[in-house]
Amino acid sequence: MKYALLERGDSLSHQLSEQFHHLAKERGFIIDKDSPELVISIGGDGTLLQAFHRYEPLLDKVAFVGVHTGHLGFYADWKKDEIDTLLDLMHTSEPQLVQYPLLDIVVTCDEGTTHFVALNEFNLKSVNGTLVAALHINDEPFEVFRGDGIVISTPTGSTAYNKSLGGAVIHPSLEALQIAEIASINNRVYRTLGSSVILPKHHHCDIVTQPTDLLHISVDHLVMQMTGVNSITCSVSDRKVTFARYRPFPFWNRVREAFIGSPKQ
């Protein structure tokens, strides 16, 4: 089996990556950074997001496995003291391949279009203050947003920034995107829906901004500033990310462990 490994860069993650390479070599696994079958992430969810974007062009060929070195992550199945167990299972068993929906983002500027894919979320704010943007759903005007910003998330990303904004937690078997408002202005003059909106796969939303606005745009951990943006189209991607599960860890168990803790007997 060919694999690639990305680690967070701290001393513990580096130590675990060295351990992984040593044990993987003993089992006959081959390091291949260009065309791996498995991509191993050692660190946290942020490390796995970096791994996802590095290998995004190979999504139809690779599966991801996460090892977390701190608190339990949504994308990391394995703890820091389970490297040996993970490698034994990789060597002796076939994983269950689980696929999660992704978000397509197309930014249309004066100079042309730029395409992004997000595993977690897309975040839009104005650098200079209040964001003013027209939101269209399926090419029909829906509302004019005024406030701090807009977050559009995938089902797995619904547990991140979206949840802190009061959005719903969505199971990743549902191919959908969720639109959440960041501190919208709602009064007698300005009005938005004021709650998150969930769109199915065959729907899309367009965010129309003033081309003169300087926008703060983030796609997962990638952050940029852009001007001359005419519109941003978001939809559920036709592509998916694949995770290799070598033991069961249901989504709702992840949610419980992350936000509630172990059930009391």
N, C-alpha and C positions, 0 to 999 in steps of 0.2 A: 504494500500500500504506500502511495506517495502522499506526503503531507507537508503543509507549511505551518509555521508557528509565529504568532505575534504576541508580545508580552508588554505589560504596562511600562516597564523600565525601572521600577523600584527594585530594591535588593531582594525582596521575597519573590517577586515575579521572575526575576532573573535566575534566582536559585532554582525555582520550580521548572523553568524552561530548560535549564541545564540537566536537571534530573529527568525530565521528559525525553530529551534527546538521547541521553544515555540508555534509558530503558527501551526506547523505541528502536535504537540500533540493535540491541540484544534480540529483539523480536523480528528483525528483518525489515522494519519500515524504512522508507527512503525519504530524505528531505528533498522536496522539489518546490521551490518558491514560485516557479513560473506556471506550472500546470498541476497543482495538487488535486487529490481526490477529497481530502479533508483539510480544513483550515482550523487550527487549534488556537483559541484565544485564552491567554492567561492574564488575569487582572480583574476587571469588572465589566459592566455593561458598556462603559465608554470604550474599553479596549476592543470589545466585540464590534461596536459600531465602526471603529477604525478598520478592523479586519473586513467587515462587510463592504465598505467603500473601496478598499484596496482591491478586493476580488470581485467587485460588482460586475465587471465585464464577463466573468466566468460563472455567473449564477446558475446556469443550466448544467454545469459540470461539477460543482463543488458542494459539499455540505459542511456545516460549521459545528464545532464543539466548544463549549465554554467552560473554563475552570476559574472560579472566583477566589480571590485572595483576601477579600474583606467580607462585607455583608452579602447575603444571598442576592443574586441578580436574577432578572427575568430571563436572561439569555444564557446563563451559566448554570449547568446541571451539577458540576463537580466541585468539591471542596479541595482545599490546598493539601490535605493529607490523603487524597484518594487517587493520586496520579498512577500508582501501581495497579490499582483495581481497574481504572479506566483503560489502561494499556492492555491488561489481560483480556478485558471484554472486546476491545478493538481487535485483538489478535485471534480470539476464539469464536466470536459471534457476529452475526449480521445485525446492524442497527435498524431500528424503526426510523424511517425518513419522514419527518414532519415538515410541512410547508406552511409558511405564513404569508399573508398578503403584504404588498408594498404600495407605496404612494408614488405616482408619477407627477412631476412638477415641470411645466413648460413656461419659461419666462420669456415674454416677447418684448424686445427692446427696439429702439430705432435702428440699431445695427443688425438685428436678426433675432433668432431664438436660441435659448440655452435650455438643455434638458437635464433634469436631476431625478434621481430615485432616492427615496427615503425609507429607511427601515422603521424609524420611530415617528418623525414629525417634520413639518415645515412650519416656520415661524416668521411672521412678517410684522415689522414695526417701522415707524418713521424716525429717522435720526434727529430731526429737528423739533419733535414734539408730538402733537396729536396726529394719529394716522386717520386720513379720510380716504375711504375706498368704497366703490360700488361693488356689491356682491351679486353675481348672477348665478342662478342654478339652471342648468340645461338651457342656457342662452336666454333665459327670462329674467328680468330684473327682480331681485328679491328684497334687498335693503341697501341703504347707504350707511356704512359703518363709520362711526367716529369714536375714537378711544385710543388705548395704548397699543393694541395690536390684535392679530388673528393667529391662532394656532390650528393647523390641520394635521390630524394624526391618523396613523394606522391603528388596527385593533391592538397590536402589541404595544404600540406607543400610547394607547389610551390610558395606560397606568402611569405615565410620566407627567409632563407639563400639563397635559389635558386634564388629568385627575385633579391637580392642584387648582384648576380653574372651575371645578365643579362639573366636569364632563363625566360621561358614563364610562364604565369599564366594559369593553367589548371583547367577547371571546374571539380568538383569531381564526376560528373556522368560518366566521362571517366575513365575507369579502366586502368591506365597507370602508369609508373614511368618515372622520368626525371633524366638524368645524366648531371651534370654541372661541369665544370672545375674551379679550384681555381688557378689563376695565372699560366697558363701553359707556358712552355718554347717553343717558336716557332721561329726557325731560319733555316738557310741553312742545319743544321745537324739534328735537332730534329723537328718533325712536328706532330701536333695533329689536329683534326677537328676544334677546336677553338670555337665551338658553342655547345649549349646544345643539347642533343639527347633524344627524347621521344620514349619509347618502349611500345607496347601494352601488354595486359595481358599474351598472349601466348608466349612472348619472355622473355629471361633472360640475365643477363650480369654476367660475371666472372671477378674479379679483381685479378690478380696473382702478388704477391709480393715476395721479397726475404725473406726466413724464418729467416734470421739473422737480418732483420730490426726490430727496435722497433717502433711500430705503435701506433698512437693516434687515437682511435676509439670512436665515439659518436653515440648513438642511441637516438634521441630526446634529453632529458636532461641528459641521462645516459652517463658518460664519463669513459673510461678505457684505459689502456695501455697494449698492447699485443705483444709478440714476438713468433717466431716459426709459424707464419701464412703462410700457403701455398696458400690459395685462399679464396676469399669471393664471394659468389653467391647472387645476388639480383634479386628479382622477385616480381610481384604483388601477394599479398597473396590471398588465397582462402577465408580467413575470412574478415569480415568488422566490423567497429565500428558503433554503432547505437546511434543517438541523438534523444531525444524527443523534438519535436517542438510544443509548445503550442500557437504559433502565427507565421505567415509567416515572414521570413527574408531571401530573395533570396541571393544566393552566390555573384552575381555581385553587389548587394547592399552592402554587406560586403566589397568587394574590393573597391568600390567607397568611402565608409565611412572611410576606413582605410588609403587610399592613396591619395584620391582626395578631399574628403569633400562633404558636401551637395551640390546638384546642384543649380546653381544660376538661379533665375527666370528672 
